[in-house]
Amino acid sequence: IRAFFDLVIGMKDVISLGVGEPDFVTPWNVREAAVYSLGKGYTSYTSNAGLLELRDEIARFLSLHRGISNDPKSQILVTVGVSEGIDLAMRALLNPGDEVIIPEPAFVAYAPMVTLAGGTPVILDTWTVPGFKVTPAALEKAVTKRTKALLLNYPSNPTGTSYTRGELLGIAGVVKKHDLLMITDEVYDLLSYDLPHVATPSLPGMHERTLYLNGFSKGFAMTGFRLGYACGPAPLIAAMTKVHQYTLMCASITAQMAGIEALRHGLKDAKAMAREYDRRRRMFVKGLNEAGLECHMPGGAFYAFPSVRKTGVDGMTFARRLLETERVAVVPGTAFGKGGKDYVRMAYASSYDDLKEALVRMARFIKSLRNG
């Protein structure tokens, strides 16, 4: 993704629908809390696990809004973004040859993190499944004697796919049957539109076998703060903390102070941002389909993942030529798995007006492809 967007640097009048980052600035009160903490002299290390005050707030927030109960002292670890949480989990869990099932399309870092930890990523193909969803039957077929865990991201990057409670119960049934760990990356949970978000640990029998990962980057528009957290069984959190303390020590105290404010007083702003993303989503996905790109309606996050197959070119060619001729930047689908050659990812985390203009440019581009 980054390599492709190096091409954008220096170009004028480019509308970027590429990097998955909110176009909102972190809410004022959260920024103020960060600045205030510096003024008060909070510039030291924290506990390896993170400020207990922040862990208390995470536990309170998850209990109130997700129906999850965690001991702040033994079941919560503050991480440098969700990405670090995934890395720590893999290094704490995996022995050489252990398998982790990863549904694709998937975030680009998942499989490499498994490989770097000595494990074997097993790709579960959902490219041909309506809505790119994992089904219990497909999951059952992917399980082997070496399977250690399922890594599930929802709402999904890049597809926006989410799951109903019933669908999650079906997946959880397979996980319990084979005594697996379920690792869930739910960092887009506050950006769920059509259905209430159901956290995996809240399902019957899943709290003790789920590592729940979340953070502040997406819902609270705090990407640059690099702040996330992991919640799970105490022995696993302890093992992850050992790796964490010898690599990154602790998350920035400034980011942690901002995170406390976000959890206490930031939900109103988060909901307002989600409503605006929803407005953009409906307009943008409708426009993509009208322009001739088949695109399912994403249930969450801020990505559209249309097929470009009917245009007669693959995703890489589509993305390159769209950038060259119409100055609209999108991500080729191959970044998210081998099945992505006929897809592109478009982030609608841009202004409403920019999205409308991008649709005009893309419609013109698609028409030119059809006319040869």
Secondary structure, 3 states (H helix, E strand, C coil): CHHHHCCCCCCCCCEECCCCCCCCCCCHHHHHHHHHHHHCCCCCCCCCCCCHHHHHHHHHHHHHHHCCCCCCCCCEEEECHHHHHHHHHHHHHCCCCCEEEEEECCCCCHHHHHHHCCCEEEEEECCCCHHHCCCHHHHHHHCCCCEEEEEEECCCCCCCCCCCHHHHHHHHHHHHHCCCEEEEECCCCCCECCCCCCCHHHCCCCHHHEEEEEECCCCCCCHHHCCEEEECCHHHHHHHHHHHHHHCCCCCHHHHHHHHHHHHHCHHHHHHHHHHHHHHHHHHHHHHHHHCCECCCCCECCEECCECHHHCCCHHHHHHHHHHHHCEECEEHHHHCHHHHHEEEEECCCCHHHHHHHHHHHHHHHHHHHCC
